[in-house]
Amino acid sequence: MIRIISIIVGVLLLGYFFIAGFYFRKDRNNRLCTEVEVVIKDSLEEYFVGERELHEILRKKGIYPVKKKFASINTEEIEKAVLSNEMVANAEVYKTPSGIIKLEIEQKMPILRVMGVKGNYYVDHRGKIMPISLRYVANVPIATGYVEKEFAKSDLYKFALFLQENDFWNDLIVQIVVDENYDVILIPRVGNCRILLGTLSDFEEKLDKLMLFYKQVVPKMGWDKYSMINLKFKNQIVCTKK
């Protein structure tokens, strides 16, 4: 008898949850969206993209969800629209039980700015080109001169990543110049001396030589003795006096 009662109670509970779930889904689908909430997930102090811009994108595309039924709101379509903003790296859009559409945004993070004769743009942390923002100027190394985009996205990107991960070199090097022969010249923050790398192949080995120069020569000769430090040649440093 107890077993039969248990089975009956179990069936009734299952039926209750099924019916409750059905009406909950129906009620949720008929619910109107009351708000679009934007959350910037990354930790940049300033934003390259603002809430107002994202709202405007949705309005222009005719998919702004506020006052629309949840059932008619396509979150994948909203994600695609948000990702059309060139400052957005990733976007996740979902519905909440309280009637809010939430947009969680990850911005692109620049690691290098190119201000060359062939363009003005950022290279982001994934090696992609991103446009200059009118909202915020990133404090990153600047590359000038004859910078091709493919070079910026490959060799220069790898070099910028190295700088980002190395506090000493990141603090020292403020500008990367690519001359008409496509040689790379570094402009340090301290002193008036230019550092000629040549190509960016084996740049870590070349910077190791420069570190040795800073440790052994600079304390004796000072920062301003030379106008150029040439690291192009293997196993040697060629310096040009002022």
Secondary structure, 3 states (H helix, E strand, C coil): CHHHHHHHHHHHHHHHHHHHHHHHHHHHHHCECCEEEEEECCCCCCCCCCHHHHHHHHHHCCCCCCCCEHHHCCHHHHHHHHHCCCCEEEEEEEECCCCEEEEEEEECCEEEEEEECCEEEEEECCCCEECCCCCCCCCCCEEEECCCHHHHHCHHHHHHHHHHHCHHHHHHEEEEEECCCCCEEEEECCCCCEEEEECCCCHHHHHHHHHHHHHHCHHHHCCCCEEEEECCCCCCCEEEEC
